[in-house]
Each structure stands twice: as structure tokens, then as C-alpha cells.
Amino acid sequence: MRGLMMDRPLLISQIIEYAASNFPDQEVVSRTVEGDLHRYTYGDAARRTRQLARALQKLGVGEADRIATVAWNTYRHLEIYYATSGIGAVCHTINPRLPADQFTYIVNHARDRFVFVDLTFVPLLDKLKDQLPEVAGYVIMTDRAHMPETGLPNVHCYEDLIADEPGEFEWPDLDENTASSLCYTSGTTGNPKGVLYSHRSTLLHSLFVLSIPGLTMDEDSAMLPVVPMFHVNAWGVPYFGPMVGAKLVFPGPRLDGESLAGLMNSEGVTDAWGVPTVWLGLLAHMRSAGERFHTLRRVLIGGSAAPRAMLNEFKESYGVEGLQGWGMTEMSPIGTVSLVRPQDRNLSAKEQLDIKCKQGRAMFGVDMKIVDDNGERLPHDGKAFGELLVRGPAVLSGYYENPEATAKAFDDEGWFRTGDVAKIDPDGYMEIVDRTKDVIKSGGEWISSIDLENAAVGHPEIAEAAVIAARHPKWDERPLLVCVREEGSGVDKNGVLDYLAQHVAKWWLPDDVVFVEELPHSATGKLQKAKLREDFKDYTLPTA
Ligand code: AMP
């Protein structure tokens, strides 16, 4: 028997309209790329979003068209999120820090029709434009006064584009499973893979996040997403923030500790979300400047393991609750958050910190299991560990136009393989112990060990090379290159690094090169990365 309730779709346009109707005066504040502080309200944001929706349709943008953004976290980026998805197009956010070949691969694979670009990244697009044949035009996210000289073809000025459009618009009644946004992840080897979110998955993910016990976010909250809007939709903040009428504070291009602290205190920020590396910068600034947080109560630390010392410093020195979150691009992204339960609040500070160092309990809507090498389920006893698999309505069901990657990503029961190795305790707390995927996460961004190895063996005097992640206090992980010289070769560290610098992005360069007589191999001749990681577990990088 089917229920007799209305089958109304869950749509992203409903969020911005809801915010405009119910929190019309709530503020959205942005540090702009032009340099000043911009402030307006959800009422203004909705009006300009409708203007942009009209302008997009005039440009010929229609359902399923992919519209790229190469941009910081600002109000204009927010408007693009809602206007593109709202008309049934797909908002494709791109990480400008990607190596050029990955950047062009992504734009071409997604077949982006238009690219919205912040002033900062116009030179980048100018350089790459000839390799992006399918892009029909570019919109520079600024006003007439700040329009730069550019060789980009069919270029528009954002403010001119929307200026004459009326502020009313009838959003289409889309199917809730319509694609809404697209984000590529390079969290595994090979080319980046597209994760295509839907209106339904986006709204459900937002509702699930808002249901996380103890994470109260409402009209009294002022949320600062330091996590970029090109990194899994800033973990959902631009969607669930407006849903509950929270003030949004966008940091624009200024992500250093001093700028963030200033913005937090001047705008009354209560909640801030970001990767460990940005919080290191913030804490270093607070320490050296002797500043205090006036309103900050909670910091969500995710994307990489939250260091124990960081969680402790936020709490003990500043009275700010540091919370660890774990998730993936493929999961929209939130999977777990580590909050101390009411019954554990009388535990010692050390015991509470032990709990917060785990990745946390699943939020509603995320099922987790751990399995052994044969795919058999392991007990949630806090001891057994194995590969972590997940499923849920905000978890991907396949990569965008990538059947090979999709074929490898799921088990027989349709669960998604995270590539993380974890244990789960009887209270539901998940703890990551290792990773099966062969990548390095530096400051929240992925570096492919395989690409680095391939580049290294291109050196005529390197016989074999392996790259593993080494711990780093600032970046969490940095690449360490372990290699075997060709017989008779005297090539040294600088020789190898100089060579690599011609082939990989500067921030991918290994922090150290170690020469060994031979690398560990299995009986079948396969490089044993796990053994190598074990051999180098006490190794300290010279940069650390
Ligand atoms: P991404 O898709 O780029 O967000 O990366 C997801 C991956 O980052 C996960 O599969 C983990 O390997 C890693 N990760 C994310 N959050 C955490 C965390 N809190 N602790 C440890 N690793 C994390």
C-alpha cells in the first residue's frame, strides 16, 4: 500500500526562496576579491539569484548544461550555486589549485558551456583557454569598474549581465533527482572523477547535517565556511545555512590566520568549518597576537585527521569546541562527526579528547560497515579493522561518465568503498587507521603518488621509485620519494627534484628524496607500499 502524501520534489531553489521569505533581513557578509567587505541580506541574495537565473537563460543555458565556477567563497558564488541549479543546469565547481592538465581534463570531461571566474583566476583561464574548445563563454565575477584586460573569448561582466534583469522569476518544478552540482575528486589514482549531486541528495544531506545531535545551527548562528566552495560545496554550508536562517560569512581570498580572526570577531562568527591546515594558521596567529575569540563557539575540522593538540588547544586555550568530521566528496561529503555524548561529559579532559580524536559517529542517513579482505563483515567491537564501506541517499551511485571507475567503486551489495581502513566501536564511533588508496593528502588537497612515481622514473638515472605519505605538522601529509638509482649513477636529491619540477606542480614536489638499495616487493613482484610505510613509520621529514 502506498502512502497518500503529496509527491512534491525537494529542490535547491526552495532553500533560497525559503530563506528570503523567512529570514529576509539575515545577513550574508563577504570579503570580496576586489578587497572590500560586502554585506547584504537573504532577501537581496534571492533577488540577485533570480536576476542571474534570467541572465543564464538569455545566454542559452538550459537544463543539464554544465556551468563551471573557478572562484573563492563569496556572495556571487552563492548566487551562481542557486541560479544554475535552480534552472536545472549543473553548477560545476573547480579547484583552481589543480595541476593544469587535471584542470583542463575536468573542464573538457564535464563539457562545461560557460565558466564563471573570479578576478584572481582570469590569468589562469587566459593561459588554458586554447585547451578548452567547448567552453562557449566566460563570465568574470566583478563589476564594470574592475573588469581586467583579457584575451578570453565571449567574455561577460557579472554585474552587467544581471543589472537589467527583473528580480522576479518562476523557478521550474524539476524532478528532484535532476543533477544539481558536480565536483571532481582526485582522491584516488587516475584522472579526477566526477561526483554528480542531485537536488534530492543535496537537500537530504542538508537535513541530515542539521539533525546531528549537539551541532545546533539556527538563526543565532553565524557560519564561516573556510572550506572552499569548490571543495564539495563547502561541505554543504551554503545550503543548510540558509535553511535555518544562519548568517553566512564568506572569507573570499583571505584565508590567513590574521584575516580569519579579524573577520570572525568583527562579524560575530559562532561556527567555522575547514581543514586542519587553516586552523593551524589561525591558532598560530592567535598565539602570537595574544588575541581572543569573542563569539566563536565551535570549529569543525575535517578533510584530514584533526590533530589532538589542535582539538586540545581550541578547548583549553580558547574555550572553543573543536569537532572532527570525516567524509568524502562521494558522500556530499559528511559521514561522521565526533561529538562527546552527554553521558561522557563527566569523563576526564583526556578521555574526552580520546573520543574526539576518533572520526566519530555516523550522521543519520549514512550506513557504515567494515569488511575483511574477502568482503566479510567485521564486528563493531572497536578492535577489528578493515575497509570502510558506506551507503545512503547522499552517497554517489556512480561516477559521472566513468564506467571503469564506477565498476571498481562498489561491492556486490552496492555499498561504496571509501578506500579508508577503519574500526568501529560498540557505541558507533568510527576511527580511521589507514588508507588503501594510494594518494597523499596535503593541506586538504590530494597529491597522486602514482603520478609522482611515474614522473620520477622518467629520470634517466632512477631505476625504481615509490612515493608514500610522511607526517607533516602543518600539511598533515607530504610526499616522500623513496627511490633506487640506476647502477653507477650518482644522482642526488637536488638532481631528482630539479627534474621533477619540470613535470609536476610545485606543491606536489616531494619534501625529501631517500635513496635505497631496493624497494620491498611481494612474491608476484608487486611493490609493497604497506611494508614501505611500515619501514618509514618513524621517519621525520626535514621540513617537519
Ligand atoms: P575528499 O573526497 O577530498 O574530501 O577526501 C576524502 C578522504 O579524506 C577520506 O576518504 C579520508 O581518506 C580523508 N579524510 C577526510 N576526513 C578525514 C578525517 N577526519 N580523518 C582522516 N581522514 C579524513
Boltz pocket constraint, residues with backbone or C-beta under 6 A from the ligand:
constraints:
  - pocket:
      binder: B
      contacts: [[A, 185], [A, 187], [A, 232], [A, 301], [A, 302], [A, 303], [A, 304], [A, 305], [A, 306], [A, 324], [A, 325], [A, 326], [A, 327], [A, 328], [A, 329], [A, 330], [A, 333], [A, 359], [A, 418], [A, 419], [A, 420], [A, 432], [A, 435], [A, 441], [A, 444]]
      max_distance: 6.0
